[in-house]
């Protein structure tokens, strides 16, 4: 069998980046964990923890039409809450959520990667806020199958694309992926081990370090300090969002 060099075979725990990494992991049939710390994955974790059902939607799709089709509510820009809608990429907008509420959540990174990966048997989304819980769910699947897991650090998109490429490496996603990997006990690829090491290196100063990263500064300077603080809290939730068809809901795995 001709195994592509960059598949990180034969290791069972892998790390990859962005939309291409998500697509290739899906083609392999891996378990996939989507990590978009600021803020898609954190928002989804908060929403499902409070009983919400989240439909990921890429920025190229018509969010309002999608919401109408599934009898849900369309997310809006953070700045447009509450004037134009109740929900956004801000995790704080889900704290008073009514259980069973359907939300269409648009995001150029986490949601897009989720849509690209949706055909796999097990697709989760995780971040710092639910790292241990997600790893527990993944471990339970790995213990009963021969599947590998690829943790996807989504990264960001440059606002002005160029011929140099659109992906902007986002360390909050890399560290979030490393946090999840740190709780997995299966053999890790070199890429996954280095990612885990990045988390362990700053773990004692996690919040203060990521508070000053580019993505966090961008949100803080726009007035969303509380979103950043919430998103950088390790293991705040024990809920695991799992993809069911085209939506995320709470997975009912036994969390020890």
PEGIKA-V498103 format. One record per helix or strand of 3 or more residues. SS is the DSSP state (hx for helix, st for strand). FROM is the first residue (numbers start at 1). LEN is the number of residues. Records with the same first field share a line. If there is no record, write none. Layout:
BEGIN
SS=FROM-LEN / FROM-LEN
END
This chain:
BEGIN
hx=5-3 / 18-11 / 40-10 / 63-7 / 78-3 / 91-4 / 110-8 / 128-17 / 171-12 / 190-21 / 214-8 / 225-7
st=13-5 / 31-5 / 53-5 / 102-5 / 123-3 / 149-5 / 241-4 / 247-4
END
